[in-house]
């Protein structure tokens, strides 16, 4: 089955005690990085309410900022240190897509 639902529809629809939701919204203060109007700051409040109401478990991936910690107050928060592989590249290579000189397809 393929679904095309927003998180606000998807979570209530599939919420069960044995469900694990992995949520990866845009980073806080980067809401428009995936397109205008797709996710706004107010969506974080909607998401946290759905997380609090969920009978299943929810794992959230988001940047660690004071505002984020405030929004998700009352939920278990475990910061994780990560290294972004993109950050290891030079600024000139960031976002660059390489293609073979003679593509075969």
Phi, psi and omega in degrees: 000138175244130179244147173231081183233152172285162177303326182292337175265321186294313184299308179297326182294320186251008182291121175218160180303332182260015180270141171242119177260131172253114182251129181227069181288170174302149177299149178299135185075010177230027189301329183268005182298336182257006179130146180293137174078003180277328181207131181236168180305323180296338178294333177296322178294319177297315180298316181295325177295318177296321178296319180293328182274345186295137174274342175273187178263151180229129175247125184243133175249118183202160179289154184265103178227154178305320180296323178293315178300322179293313181301319185262021176304138179096345175258150179295126180238125179233101179295143179232132177275128180230156173247124179273123182295329179296324182294340180280347180272160178290154181303330180293335182268348183300123176078002181281135179251125181264137177232146177296151181298322179236080181298144181268351180227000000 
